[in-house]
């Protein structure tokens, strides 16, 4: 601890550290509980709770989850929806943010005001549903990918990031003969890796956790994302019958329903857990630089 800190500063720093430790524990304890519960035998989990004894662990929950074709289809669909949605969203957001960051762009302030208003007011569920229906996007992947592709908050972050890039860089590129398109793709985009990483993470995680749009717009089972399958398991307490093969398995399935729930949660969380280490080095820089100036 810095010796130049006052007594008040030391107290505040200690209290902040204690608060951060408590917040970390609030996240880690449920996560550790779910992971251990996903391996614990159903009878042990029901009668004695969690155990750290490997002899009482089993992979039965994971085996049944991976045997279920609905889970595999849902996992595949969610990966596709999340990746495609992030890509479409980033492209549209960057293309919209760049002209809005230019001071000489005619109509910049009215357009920005219009975008900000949509953060507080929208058309509502029924008009949105009718719009999707009239565009013939019901029960198609486009109903998931297009309606929410532009997020105004992400647009503001990207615009602010562009505004913080020195204007001299644009002037130098103009002297070298670069037009707006060349400057955007060859100079600006390579400098925007931090904010792009932040936006990709936001959109991927948001779409991965989303289920409401799919529940409203999708009817075909082969288009359902993973979250819809998890909803039937976790909320409606209806494990898929594909996880068992006969009447005996059906009875056994009810006994290990809790373990299947925990296994499903762990599997659905893995992509997000694996993504964060790769985006971490960009995340803090991107979110801080994008919030300095507005």
C-alpha positions as CSV (number, residue, x, y, z in Angstrom):
1,X,0.0,0.0,0.0
2,X,1.3,3.5,-0.9
3,X,2.8,5.3,2.1
4,X,1.6,8.6,0.7
5,X,-2.0,7.7,1.2
6,X,-3.9,9.4,4.0
7,X,-5.7,7.5,6.7
8,X,-9.0,8.2,5.0
9,X,-7.7,6.9,1.6
10,X,-6.5,3.7,3.3
11,X,-9.8,3.1,4.9
12,X,-11.6,3.7,1.6
13,X,-9.2,1.4,-0.3
14,X,-9.6,-1.4,2.2
15,X,-13.4,-1.1,2.1
16,X,-13.3,-1.2,-1.7
17,X,-11.1,-4.3,-1.7
18,X,-13.5,-6.0,0.8
19,X,-16.5,-5.1,-1.4
20,X,-14.7,-6.4,-4.5
21,X,-13.9,-9.7,-2.8
22,X,-17.5,-10.1,-1.7
23,X,-18.7,-9.4,-5.3
24,X,-16.2,-12.0,-6.7
25,X,-17.5,-14.5,-4.1
26,X,-21.1,-13.8,-5.1
27,X,-20.1,-14.9,-8.6
28,X,-17.7,-17.7,-7.9
29,X,-19.8,-19.6,-5.2
30,X,-22.9,-20.2,-7.4
31,X,-20.6,-21.1,-10.4
32,X,-18.6,-23.6,-8.3
33,X,-21.8,-25.0,-6.9
34,X,-23.3,-25.6,-10.4
35,X,-20.1,-27.2,-11.7
36,X,-19.8,-29.6,-8.8
37,X,-23.5,-30.4,-8.8
38,X,-23.4,-31.3,-12.5
39,X,-20.9,-34.1,-11.7
40,X,-22.6,-35.3,-8.4
41,X,-24.7,-38.4,-8.5
42,X,-28.4,-37.7,-8.3
43,X,-29.0,-39.7,-5.1
44,X,-26.0,-38.1,-3.4
45,X,-27.1,-34.6,-4.5
46,X,-30.7,-35.2,-3.3
47,X,-29.9,-36.8,0.1
48,X,-26.5,-35.3,1.1
49,X,-26.0,-32.3,-1.1
50,X,-22.7,-31.6,-2.8
51,X,-19.6,-33.7,-2.3
52,X,-16.0,-33.3,-3.2
53,X,-15.4,-37.1,-3.2
54,X,-14.7,-38.2,-6.8
55,X,-16.2,-41.6,-6.0
56,X,-19.6,-40.0,-5.9
57,X,-19.2,-38.1,-9.2
58,X,-20.6,-39.2,-12.5
59,X,-20.7,-38.0,-16.1
60,X,-24.3,-39.3,-16.6
61,X,-25.7,-35.8,-16.9
62,X,-23.3,-34.7,-19.6
63,X,-23.8,-38.0,-21.5
64,X,-27.5,-37.5,-21.6
65,X,-27.2,-33.9,-22.6
66,X,-24.9,-34.7,-25.5
67,X,-27.2,-37.6,-26.6
68,X,-30.1,-35.2,-27.0
69,X,-30.3,-34.0,-30.7
70,X,-32.3,-31.0,-29.6
71,X,-29.4,-29.8,-27.4
72,X,-26.9,-30.3,-30.2
73,X,-29.2,-28.5,-32.8
74,X,-29.8,-25.7,-30.3
75,X,-26.1,-25.3,-29.6
76,X,-25.3,-25.2,-33.3
77,X,-28.0,-22.6,-33.9
78,X,-27.0,-20.4,-31.0
79,X,-23.4,-20.4,-32.2
80,X,-24.5,-19.4,-35.7
81,X,-27.0,-16.8,-34.5
82,X,-24.5,-15.2,-32.1
83,X,-21.6,-15.1,-34.5
84,X,-23.7,-13.9,-37.5
85,X,-25.6,-11.4,-35.3
86,X,-22.3,-10.0,-34.0
87,X,-20.8,-9.7,-37.5
88,X,-23.9,-8.0,-38.9
89,X,-24.2,-5.7,-36.0
90,X,-20.6,-4.6,-36.0
91,X,-20.6,-3.9,-39.7
92,X,-23.7,-1.8,-39.5
93,X,-22.6,0.0,-36.3
94,X,-19.2,1.0,-37.7
95,X,-20.7,2.2,-41.0
96,X,-23.2,4.3,-39.1
97,X,-20.8,5.6,-36.4
98,X,-18.1,6.8,-38.7
99,X,-20.2,9.5,-40.6
100,X,-21.8,10.5,-37.3
101,X,-18.3,11.2,-35.8
102,X,-17.4,13.6,-38.6
103,X,-18.1,17.2,-37.8
104,X,-18.7,18.1,-41.4
105,X,-21.5,15.5,-41.9
106,X,-24.7,17.3,-42.7
107,X,-27.6,16.4,-40.4
108,X,-25.3,14.7,-37.8
109,X,-27.1,16.1,-34.7
110,X,-30.7,15.5,-35.8
111,X,-29.8,11.9,-36.8
112,X,-28.0,11.3,-33.5
113,X,-31.0,12.8,-31.6
114,X,-33.3,10.4,-33.6
115,X,-31.1,7.4,-32.6
116,X,-31.0,8.4,-28.9
117,X,-34.8,8.7,-28.8
118,X,-35.1,5.1,-29.9
119,X,-33.3,4.1,-26.7
120,X,-36.2,5.3,-24.6
121,X,-39.2,4.6,-27.0
122,X,-39.9,1.8,-29.4
123,X,-42.8,0.5,-31.5
124,X,-43.7,-2.2,-29.0
125,X,-44.0,-5.9,-29.3
126,X,-47.2,-6.1,-31.5
127,X,-46.1,-3.5,-34.2
128,X,-42.6,-5.1,-34.3
129,X,-44.2,-8.6,-34.8
130,X,-46.4,-7.2,-37.6
131,X,-43.4,-5.6,-39.2
132,X,-41.5,-8.9,-39.1
133,X,-44.5,-10.7,-40.4
134,X,-45.1,-8.3,-43.3
135,X,-41.4,-8.6,-44.3
136,X,-41.9,-12.4,-44.5
137,X,-39.3,-13.0,-41.9
138,X,-41.4,-15.1,-39.5
139,X,-39.9,-18.5,-38.8
140,X,-36.6,-17.6,-40.5
141,X,-33.1,-16.8,-39.3
142,X,-33.6,-13.2,-40.4
143,X,-36.2,-12.6,-37.7
144,X,-33.3,-13.2,-35.2
145,X,-30.5,-11.4,-37.0
146,X,-32.0,-8.2,-38.4
147,X,-34.5,-6.5,-36.1
148,X,-32.0,-5.8,-33.3
149,X,-28.9,-5.5,-35.4
150,X,-28.3,-1.8,-34.5
151,X,-27.8,-1.1,-30.8
152,X,-27.8,2.6,-30.1
153,X,-25.5,2.4,-27.1
154,X,-22.9,0.5,-29.1
155,X,-23.3,3.1,-31.8
156,X,-22.5,5.9,-29.3
157,X,-19.5,4.0,-28.1
158,X,-18.1,3.5,-31.6
159,X,-18.8,7.1,-32.6
160,X,-17.1,8.4,-29.4
161,X,-14.1,6.2,-30.2
162,X,-13.8,7.5,-33.7
163,X,-14.0,11.1,-32.3
164,X,-11.0,10.4,-30.1
165,X,-8.8,9.4,-33.0
166,X,-6.6,12.5,-33.8
167,X,-7.9,14.5,-36.7
168,X,-4.3,14.9,-38.0
169,X,-4.3,11.3,-39.0
170,X,-7.2,12.0,-41.4
171,X,-5.4,15.1,-42.7
172,X,-2.2,13.2,-43.3
173,X,-4.0,10.4,-45.2
174,X,-5.7,13.1,-47.4
175,X,-2.3,14.6,-48.2
176,X,-1.1,11.1,-49.2
177,X,-4.1,10.8,-51.6
178,X,-6.4,8.5,-49.5
179,X,-10.1,9.0,-49.9
180,X,-12.7,8.3,-47.2
181,X,-13.1,4.7,-48.1
182,X,-9.4,4.0,-48.0
183,X,-9.0,5.9,-44.8
184,X,-11.8,4.0,-43.2
185,X,-10.7,0.5,-44.1
186,X,-6.9,0.8,-44.2
187,X,-6.3,3.2,-41.4
188,X,-9.3,3.6,-39.1
189,X,-10.5,0.0,-38.7
190,X,-7.0,-1.3,-37.8
191,X,-6.9,1.3,-35.0
192,X,-10.3,0.3,-33.7
193,X,-9.6,-3.3,-32.6
194,X,-10.3,-2.5,-28.9
195,X,-13.8,-1.0,-29.5
196,X,-14.6,-3.7,-32.1
197,X,-13.6,-6.4,-29.6
198,X,-15.9,-4.8,-27.0
199,X,-18.8,-4.6,-29.4
200,X,-18.4,-8.2,-30.6
201,X,-18.4,-9.4,-27.0
202,X,-21.5,-7.3,-26.2
203,X,-23.5,-8.5,-29.2
204,X,-22.3,-12.1,-29.0
205,X,-23.2,-12.5,-25.3
206,X,-26.4,-10.6,-25.7
207,X,-27.6,-12.9,-28.6
208,X,-26.3,-16.0,-26.9
209,X,-28.4,-15.3,-23.8
210,X,-31.5,-14.2,-25.8
211,X,-34.5,-16.4,-26.1
212,X,-37.5,-14.1,-26.3
213,X,-37.2,-13.2,-30.0
214,X,-36.8,-16.9,-30.9
215,X,-39.9,-17.8,-28.7
216,X,-41.9,-15.1,-30.6
217,X,-40.8,-15.5,-34.2
218,X,-39.6,-19.1,-34.6
219,X,-41.8,-22.2,-34.8
220,X,-39.6,-24.8,-36.5
221,X,-37.7,-27.0,-34.1
222,X,-34.6,-27.1,-36.3
223,X,-34.3,-23.3,-35.9
224,X,-34.6,-23.1,-32.2
225,X,-31.6,-21.7,-30.3
226,X,-30.1,-23.4,-27.2
227,X,-31.8,-21.0,-24.8
228,X,-35.2,-22.2,-25.9
229,X,-34.2,-25.8,-25.2
230,X,-32.7,-24.7,-21.8
231,X,-35.9,-22.9,-21.0
232,X,-37.9,-26.0,-21.3
233,X,-35.5,-27.8,-19.0
234,X,-34.9,-25.1,-16.4
235,X,-38.1,-23.1,-16.3
236,X,-40.8,-25.6,-17.4
237,X,-38.9,-28.6,-15.8
238,X,-39.3,-30.7,-18.9
239,X,-36.1,-32.6,-19.8
240,X,-36.2,-33.8,-23.4
241,X,-37.4,-37.3,-23.8
242,X,-34.5,-37.8,-26.2
243,X,-32.3,-38.0,-23.1
244,X,-33.9,-41.4,-22.4
245,X,-34.6,-44.4,-24.6
246,X,-37.4,-46.3,-22.9
247,X,-39.9,-46.3,-19.9
248,X,-37.2,-47.2,-17.4
249,X,-35.0,-44.5,-18.7
250,X,-37.9,-42.1,-18.4
251,X,-38.3,-42.8,-14.7
252,X,-34.5,-42.6,-14.2
253,X,-34.5,-39.3,-16.1
254,X,-36.8,-37.8,-13.5
255,X,-34.4,-38.8,-10.8
256,X,-31.4,-37.1,-12.5
257,X,-33.4,-34.0,-13.8
258,X,-31.5,-31.7,-11.5
259,X,-28.1,-33.0,-12.7
260,X,-29.2,-32.5,-16.3
261,X,-30.1,-28.9,-15.5
262,X,-26.7,-28.2,-14.0
263,X,-24.9,-29.9,-16.9
264,X,-27.0,-27.9,-19.4
265,X,-26.0,-24.7,-17.6
266,X,-22.3,-25.5,-17.7
267,X,-22.4,-26.5,-21.3
268,X,-24.3,-23.4,-22.4
269,X,-21.8,-21.2,-20.4
270,X,-18.6,-22.7,-21.9
271,X,-18.4,-20.5,-25.1
272,X,-18.7,-17.3,-23.1
273,X,-16.2,-18.4,-20.5
274,X,-13.7,-19.3,-23.3
275,X,-14.3,-16.0,-25.1
276,X,-13.4,-13.7,-22.3
277,X,-9.7,-14.4,-22.0
278,X,-9.2,-13.6,-25.7
279,X,-11.1,-10.3,-25.5
280,X,-9.9,-9.2,-22.0
281,X,-6.8,-7.3,-23.3
282,X,-9.1,-5.1,-25.5
283,X,-12.1,-4.8,-23.3
284,X,-10.9,-2.3,-20.7
285,X,-9.2,-0.1,-23.3
286,X,-12.1,-0.1,-25.7
287,X,-14.8,0.6,-23.1
288,X,-12.8,3.4,-21.4
289,X,-11.7,5.2,-24.6
290,X,-15.2,5.0,-25.9
291,X,-16.6,6.8,-22.9
292,X,-14.2,9.7,-22.5
293,X,-15.8,12.1,-24.9
294,X,-19.3,12.5,-26.1
